[in-house]
């Protein structure tokens, strides 16, 4: 494929994540926390490690915000994260995290977070090439030493490939999760028909649905916990929140919102 490499990693100052982890020691972990106790309570104390999670919603409903909160939770429990992004640069990612009072600059420098830009320079938009990209991503994930993988977002890959290729990709991801990795994928609802969405949701172990709701004269973001397979506790229904610069996610009682 001509042009620049598909994945261009923003190198950290040091790739000493594994050595640092060994130095600190790693206790047994079964749950991926969001780093926010109120959100964790609604999703059975956190997402089970080794699970495939779908974060679905329309534009500007907080999907990326939620993944950034989850990255913070991974950092606080000494887990390494690979972020495949079609929407952010390293500068914008670090800036957004900092604006939520989730400063991960040091973690990035230590190699706990690796950011991979999905570059499609001089790319020929054909089905065969897009299918090949999905297979490359699977191969790249398998080789990675990161425990948590985030793909934000899958929507761009859906325009020039078949539904069967997407379902095959998700099946590969599910198999990788069975081997111990935890994968989270964001996706816009409009990208698929309802029939295909049902199949996609059934493959995933956890399904979080993001939407916007009117509260008084302003909109807030609402997280609906549709399912968390294997959860130790009953999942909550809804979590409503706002994002305040310099503060981060502020949980709002659902009773105050018109859902």
C-alpha positions in Angstrom: 0.0 0.0 0.0 1.6 3.3 -1.0 2.1 6.3 1.2 3.0 6.6 4.8 2.6 3.6 7.3 -0.9 2.8 8.5 0.1 3.1 12.1 2.4 5.9 13.2 3.2 5.7 16.9 3.9 8.8 18.9 7.0 7.6 20.8 7.2 8.3 24.5 10.4 9.6 26.0 11.0 6.2 27.5 9.5 2.7 26.8 10.2 1.6 30.4 6.6 0.7 31.2 7.2 -3.0 31.6 10.3 -2.5 33.8 8.5 0.1 35.9 5.6 -2.4 36.3 7.9 -5.1 37.5 9.5 -2.7 39.9 6.2 -1.7 41.5 4.8 -5.2 41.5 1.4 -6.0 40.0 -1.4 -7.4 42.1 -4.1 -9.6 40.8 -6.7 -7.6 38.8 -10.0 -8.7 37.5 -11.7 -5.3 36.9 -10.9 -2.3 34.7 -11.9 0.7 36.7 -12.9 4.0 35.1 -11.1 5.8 38.0 -14.4 7.4 38.9 -16.2 5.6 41.8 -19.7 6.8 40.9 -19.4 5.5 37.3 -17.9 2.2 38.5 -20.9 1.6 40.7 -23.2 1.8 37.7 -21.1 -0.7 35.7 -20.7 -3.4 38.3 -17.6 -1.9 39.9 -15.9 -1.7 36.5 -15.5 -3.6 33.2 -14.2 -7.2 33.5 -10.7 -7.6 32.2 -10.5 -9.8 29.2 -13.8 -8.4 27.8 -14.8 -6.8 24.5 -16.8 -3.6 25.1 -18.8 -1.6 22.6 -19.3 2.1 23.3 -22.0 3.3 21.0 -23.7 6.6 20.4 -24.3 9.5 18.0 -21.9 12.5 17.5 -20.9 14.5 20.5 -22.4 12.2 23.1 -19.2 11.6 25.2 -17.8 8.4 23.7 -14.2 9.7 23.6 -14.6 11.4 27.0 -15.6 8.0 28.5 -12.6 6.2 26.9 -10.3 8.9 28.3 -11.7 8.4 31.7 -11.1 4.6 31.3 -7.5 5.3 30.3 -7.1 7.2 33.6 -8.5 4.2 35.5 -6.1 1.9 33.7 -3.2 4.1 34.6 -4.1 4.1 38.3 -4.1 0.3 38.3 -0.8 0.0 36.5 -2.2 -1.3 33.1 -0.7 -0.4 29.8 -2.9 1.1 27.1 -2.7 1.2 23.3 -5.0 3.8 21.8 -5.8 3.6 18.0 -7.3 6.9 17.0 -8.7 8.3 13.8 -9.6 11.6 15.4 -6.9 12.9 17.7 -3.2 13.8 17.6 -1.0 13.3 20.6 -1.1 17.0 21.4 -4.9 17.1 21.4 -5.1 13.9 23.4 -2.8 15.1 26.2 -4.5 18.5 26.1 -8.0 16.9 26.5 -6.9 14.7 29.3 -5.3 17.6 31.1 -8.5 19.7 30.7 -10.4 16.9 32.5 -7.9 17.0 35.4 -6.5 13.7 34.2 -2.9 14.5 33.6 -1.2 11.5 31.9 1.9 13.1 30.6 4.2 11.2 32.9 2.4 7.9 32.1 2.9 8.6 28.4 6.6 9.4 29.0 7.0 6.1 30.8 5.4 4.2 27.9 2.2 3.2 29.7 0.2 4.8 27.0 1.0 4.4 23.3 -1.0 6.4 20.8 -1.3 5.1 17.2 -2.6 7.5 14.5 -4.4 5.6 11.8 -2.9 7.4 8.7 -4.6 6.9 5.3 -2.3 9.0 3.2 -2.6 8.3 -0.5 -5.0 5.5 0.4 -7.2 4.0 -2.4 -10.7 3.8 -0.9 -11.6 0.3 -2.0 -13.1 -2.7 -0.2 -10.0 -4.9 -0.5 -7.7 -2.3 1.0 -10.1 -1.5 3.9 -10.4 -5.2 4.7 -6.6 -5.4 4.8 -6.4 -2.5 7.2 -8.8 -4.3 9.6 -6.6 -7.4 9.5 -3.5 -5.3 10.1 -5.1 -3.8 13.2 -5.9 -7.3 14.5 -2.3 -8.4 13.9 -0.9 -5.3 15.5 -3.1 -5.8 18.6 -2.0 -9.4 18.9 1.7 -8.4 19.0 1.2 -5.6 21.5 2.2 -6.0 25.1 -0.6 -3.6 26.2 -3.3 -5.1 28.4 -6.0 -2.6 27.3 -6.7 -1.7 23.7 -9.0 1.2 22.7 -10.1 1.8 19.1 -11.7 5.3 18.7 -13.5 5.1 16.5 -14.5 2.1 14.2 -16.9 4.2 12.2 -14.4 5.4 9.6 -13.5 1.8 8.7 -17.2 0.9 8.0 -17.8 3.2 5.0 -15.7 1.2 2.5 -16.0 -2.4 3.8 -18.7 -5.0 4.2 -20.7 -5.8 7.2 -19.2 -9.3 7.1 -15.7 -7.9 7.3 -16.6 -5.8 10.4 -18.2 -8.8 12.1 -15.2 -10.9 11.3 -13.0 -8.1 12.8 -15.0 -8.1 16.0 -14.9 -11.9 16.2 -11.1 -11.7 16.0 -11.1 -9.1 18.8 -13.3 -11.3 20.9 -10.8 -14.2 20.4 -8.0 -11.8 21.5 -10.0 -10.9 24.6 -10.3 -14.6 25.4 -6.5 -14.6 25.5 -6.5 -11.9 28.2 -6.6 -8.5 26.5 -9.3 -6.0 27.2 -10.6 -4.2 24.1 -13.0 -1.2 23.9 -14.4 0.0 20.6 -16.3 3.2 20.0 -18.8 3.4 17.1 -21.5 5.8 15.8 -24.9 4.3 15.8 -25.7 5.6 12.3 -22.9 3.5 10.8 -25.0 0.3 10.6 -28.6 -0.9 10.1 -30.4 -2.2 13.2 -30.1 -5.8 12.0 -26.3 -5.5 11.9 -26.2 -3.6 15.2 -28.0 -6.5 16.9 -25.3 -8.9 15.7 -22.5 -6.5 16.7 -23.9 -6.0 20.2 -24.3 -9.7 20.7 -20.6 -10.3 20.0 -19.5 -7.9 22.6 -19.3 -8.7 26.3 -20.3 -5.2 27.4 -22.5 -2.6 25.7 -22.5 1.0 26.8 -24.8 3.4 25.0 -24.2 7.2 25.0 -26.8 9.8 24.3 -27.7 13.4 25.1 -30.6 14.4 27.3 -32.2 17.8 28.0 -32.0 19.0 31.6 -33.7 22.3 32.0 -32.3 24.5 29.3 -29.1 22.6 28.6 -28.1 19.2 27.4 -26.1 16.6 29.5 -24.4 13.4 28.4 -26.1 10.2 29.5 -24.4 6.8 29.7 -26.8 3.8 29.6 -25.3 0.5 30.8 -27.1 -2.0 28.5 -25.1 -5.1 29.6 -21.9 -6.2 31.3 -21.5 -9.9 30.8 -20.1 -11.7 33.8 -20.7 -8.7 36.1 -20.3 -9.4 39.8 -23.1 -6.9 40.6 -26.3 -5.9 38.9 -25.5 -3.1 36.4 -27.0 0.3 36.9 -29.3 1.8 34.3 -28.2 5.4 33.6 -25.4 7.8 34.5 -25.8 11.4 33.5 -22.8 13.8 33.5 -21.3 17.0 32.3 -17.7 17.7 31.4 -16.2 20.9 33.0 -12.9 22.2 31.9 -10.4 22.0 34.7 -12.7 19.6 36.6 -13.5 16.7 34.4 -16.7 14.6 34.6 -19.3 15.8 37.0 -22.0 13.3 37.7 -25.6 14.6 37.7 -28.5 12.8 39.4 -30.6 11.2 36.6 -33.8 12.3 38.3 -32.9 15.8 37.3 -32.7 15.0 33.6 -35.5 14.4 31.2 -34.3 11.1 29.7 
